[in-house]
Amino acid sequence: MPTWLVVISYLSIALGIVTAAVITVDVIAHPQRMRIMNLVWPVTGLYFPLIGLWFYRSLGRPMAVDASPEHMMHMEKQPFWKSIFTSSTHCGAGCVLGDILGAPIVFAAGWTLFGMRLFADYAVEFLLAYCFGIAFQYLAIKSMREVTPRQALIGAVKADTLSLIAYEIGMFGWLAVVVFLLLPKQGLNPTMAVFWFMMQIGMILGFVTTYPANWLLVKWGVKSGM
């Protein structure tokens, strides 16, 4: 493994953890109006080192329960793309948690699918991401609308399925490139910093691919912008 890649990996991971920690401290002091976002923003910081803090300060902090009325009025008039961006962080957070938990589980259990750990990673990470994603969307719907639990669950499935699949296309596509083309002989696994750096990149690409899906879902009225 190239030394420079290992060094960059440790640096990126450390910055991601620091970014998430700083955001966590701030959301504890200034909780979000939509409570699930108190988790979403720190998770976003994990895979968007440093810039995730800027995202939070620009889009998240104005939505805190103690935000000034001027801030709230400004956010209500924010451009459509910003609303979709925040909605995408919400979707991405559930996927990221599934990826973070799924990869170590598959590695520790020694699972493979079609003879490869990568495909087992895909299956387990998708399942966990879907569970987290539906839960996150359910909580968001319940906080924004007066609906029954059943209606909220159905709405969550409709709102999150396409956006989650779009996210995983970017994430899983990148992992395939890494495993088969970029680092085919390195035996990447969750005990290595480079593995998690590659995951960070994949998470960012997943965010990129889920953004247009969220845009369409909001335009179609399937889900609400945030």
C-alpha positions as semicolon CSV with decimal commas, in nm:
position;residue;x (nm);y (nm);z (nm)
1;M;0,000;0,000;0,000
2;P;0,151;0,339;-0,098
3;T;0,258;0,535;0,210
4;W;0,110;0,858;0,077
5;L;-0,230;0,693;0,043
6;V;-0,218;0,563;0,399
7;V;-0,124;0,908;0,532
8;I;-0,405;1,078;0,337
9;S;-0,647;0,813;0,459
10;Y;-0,565;0,869;0,826
11;L;-0,585;1,245;0,778
12;S;-0,922;1,234;0,605
13;I;-1,068;0,997;0,863
14;A;-0,938;1,210;1,150
15;L;-1,082;1,526;0,995
16;G;-1,415;1,351;0,946
17;I;-1,428;1,247;1,312
18;V;-1,332;1,598;1,427
19;T;-1,596;1,752;1,199
20;A;-1,863;1,517;1,334
21;A;-1,755;1,591;1,692
22;V;-1,772;1,968;1,645
23;I;-2,118;1,942;1,490
24;T;-2,231;1,710;1,770
25;V;-2,126;1,960;2,035
26;D;-2,315;2,235;1,855
27;V;-2,639;2,040;1,804
28;I;-2,637;1,948;2,173
29;A;-2,625;2,319;2,256
30;H;-2,860;2,415;1,971
31;P;-3,092;2,120;1,893
32;Q;-3,263;2,100;1,557
33;R;-3,636;2,157;1,520
34;M;-3,656;1,823;1,341
35;R;-3,494;1,597;1,601
36;I;-3,362;1,334;1,359
37;M;-3,138;1,604;1,209
38;N;-2,944;1,608;1,538
39;L;-2,805;1,275;1,419
40;V;-2,803;1,346;1,046
41;W;-2,569;1,646;1,063
42;P;-2,289;1,475;1,264
43;V;-2,308;1,172;1,033
44;T;-2,278;1,407;0,735
45;G;-1,960;1,547;0,892
46;L;-1,806;1,199;0,902
47;Y;-1,794;1,166;0,525
48;F;-1,766;1,536;0,440
49;P;-1,454;1,633;0,643
50;L;-1,445;2,008;0,719
51;I;-1,687;2,107;0,443
52;G;-1,958;1,922;0,633
53;L;-1,923;2,181;0,907
54;W;-1,987;2,455;0,652
55;F;-2,294;2,267;0,529
56;Y;-2,422;2,245;0,885
57;R;-2,354;2,609;0,969
58;S;-2,524;2,725;0,647
59;L;-2,823;2,491;0,635
60;G;-2,857;2,322;0,972
61;R;-2,785;2,581;1,237
62;P;-3,055;2,823;1,109
63;M;-3,307;2,542;1,172
64;A;-3,222;2,509;1,542
65;V;-3,499;2,552;1,796
66;D;-3,332;2,868;1,925
67;A;-3,272;3,022;1,582
68;S;-3,387;3,380;1,542
69;P;-3,713;3,452;1,355
70;E;-3,505;3,627;1,088
71;H;-3,308;3,306;1,030
72;M;-3,627;3,102;1,007
73;M;-3,783;3,341;0,754
74;H;-3,464;3,327;0,549
75;M;-3,463;2,945;0,550
76;E;-3,829;2,930;0,447
77;K;-3,738;3,133;0,138
78;Q;-3,421;2,937;0,059
79;P;-3,359;2,820;-0,299
80;F;-3,510;2,486;-0,400
81;W;-3,167;2,327;-0,445
82;K;-3,079;2,392;-0,080
83;S;-3,396;2,221;0,034
84;I;-3,305;1,919;-0,180
85;F;-2,950;1,927;-0,047
86;T;-3,073;1,898;0,311
87;S;-3,314;1,623;0,211
88;S;-3,021;1,438;0,053
89;T;-2,815;1,461;0,373
90;H;-3,109;1,303;0,553
91;C;-3,120;1,015;0,304
92;G;-2,741;0,983;0,299
93;A;-2,712;0,957;0,677
94;G;-2,920;0,641;0,691
95;C;-2,715;0,487;0,411
96;V;-2,387;0,584;0,575
97;L;-2,484;0,422;0,905
98;G;-2,573;0,105;0,718
99;D;-2,237;0,108;0,541
100;I;-2,040;0,179;0,860
101;L;-2,206;-0,106;1,048
102;G;-2,242;-0,352;0,761
103;A;-1,882;-0,372;0,643
104;P;-1,732;-0,476;0,981
105;I;-2,013;-0,728;1,038
106;V;-1,949;-0,899;0,705
107;F;-1,572;-0,898;0,760
108;A;-1,596;-1,034;1,116
109;A;-1,841;-1,305;1,015
110;G;-1,636;-1,403;0,711
111;W;-1,942;-1,388;0,486
112;T;-1,918;-1,406;0,111
113;L;-2,172;-1,401;-0,171
114;F;-2,094;-1,559;-0,506
115;G;-1,747;-1,622;-0,367
116;M;-1,669;-1,258;-0,285
117;R;-1,692;-1,052;0,033
118;L;-1,774;-0,743;-0,175
119;F;-2,110;-0,886;-0,280
120;A;-2,189;-0,983;0,078
121;D;-2,103;-0,624;0,173
122;Y;-2,350;-0,502;-0,086
123;A;-2,631;-0,720;0,049
124;V;-2,581;-0,649;0,419
125;E;-2,507;-0,279;0,377
126;F;-2,812;-0,231;0,156
127;L;-3,037;-0,408;0,406
128;L;-2,908;-0,205;0,700
129;A;-2,912;0,119;0,500
130;Y;-3,272;0,054;0,400
131;C;-3,375;-0,007;0,761
132;F;-3,202;0,311;0,879
133;G;-3,332;0,509;0,583
134;I;-3,693;0,407;0,637
135;A;-3,663;0,480;1,009
136;F;-3,515;0,824;0,943
137;Q;-3,782;0,907;0,685
138;Y;-4,057;0,779;0,913
139;L;-3,942;1,007;1,193
140;A;-3,919;1,302;0,954
141;I;-4,273;1,244;0,823
142;K;-4,414;1,207;1,174
143;S;-4,254;1,536;1,275
144;M;-4,386;1,725;0,972
145;R;-4,734;1,578;0,924
146;E;-5,025;1,466;1,138
147;V;-5,056;1,109;1,008
148;T;-5,101;0,763;1,154
149;P;-4,798;0,537;1,206
150;R;-4,912;0,320;0,913
151;Q;-4,942;0,621;0,683
152;A;-4,602;0,746;0,795
153;L;-4,444;0,406;0,725
154;I;-4,599;0,383;0,378
155;G;-4,488;0,738;0,307
156;A;-4,134;0,655;0,426
157;V;-4,111;0,356;0,193
158;K;-4,232;0,563;-0,102
159;A;-4,002;0,853;-0,022
160;D;-3,683;0,665;0,060
161;T;-3,667;0,360;-0,168
162;L;-3,566;0,535;-0,490
163;S;-3,333;0,781;-0,319
164;L;-3,161;0,500;-0,128
165;I;-3,114;0,291;-0,442
166;A;-2,969;0,597;-0,615
167;Y;-2,729;0,651;-0,326
168;E;-2,609;0,291;-0,332
169;I;-2,550;0,305;-0,707
170;G;-2,285;0,570;-0,646
171;M;-2,148;0,402;-0,334
172;F;-2,138;0,044;-0,463
173;G;-2,017;0,149;-0,806
174;W;-1,718;0,321;-0,649
175;L;-1,639;0,019;-0,429
176;A;-1,640;-0,202;-0,739
177;V;-1,394;0,034;-0,910
178;V;-1,168;0,023;-0,604
179;V;-1,178;-0,355;-0,560
180;F;-1,151;-0,454;-0,925
181;L;-0,947;-0,171;-1,080
182;L;-0,768;0,064;-0,839
183;L;-0,655;-0,163;-0,553
184;P;-0,729;-0,519;-0,667
185;K;-0,440;-0,683;-0,481
186;Q;-0,445;-0,490;-0,154
187;G;-0,700;-0,703;0,028
188;L;-0,886;-0,401;0,166
189;N;-1,084;-0,465;0,483
190;P;-1,234;-0,263;0,772
191;T;-0,914;-0,289;0,978
192;M;-0,735;-0,061;0,731
193;A;-0,748;0,318;0,715
194;V;-0,744;0,312;0,334
195;F;-1,062;0,105;0,338
196;W;-1,247;0,375;0,531
197;F;-1,101;0,651;0,315
198;M;-1,235;0,472;0,009
199;M;-1,568;0,443;0,190
200;Q;-1,567;0,819;0,254
201;I;-1,518;0,882;-0,117
202;G;-1,793;0,633;-0,198
203;M;-2,029;0,804;0,047
204;I;-1,969;1,139;-0,121
205;L;-2,037;0,984;-0,461
206;G;-2,351;0,824;-0,318
207;F;-2,462;1,168;-0,207
208;V;-2,403;1,296;-0,560
209;T;-2,615;1,019;-0,715
210;T;-2,898;1,048;-0,464
211;Y;-2,933;1,425;-0,510
212;P;-3,115;1,408;-0,847
213;A;-3,336;1,127;-0,714
214;N;-3,440;1,346;-0,421
215;W;-3,497;1,636;-0,659
216;L;-3,738;1,426;-0,865
217;L;-3,917;1,283;-0,561
218;V;-3,985;1,631;-0,427
219;K;-4,092;1,759;-0,770
220;W;-4,331;1,462;-0,802
221;G;-4,472;1,531;-0,455
222;V;-4,362;1,192;-0,320
223;K;-4,157;1,355;-0,043
224;S;-4,114;1,700;0,101
225;G;-3,806;1,918;0,074
226;M;-3,636;2,008;0,398
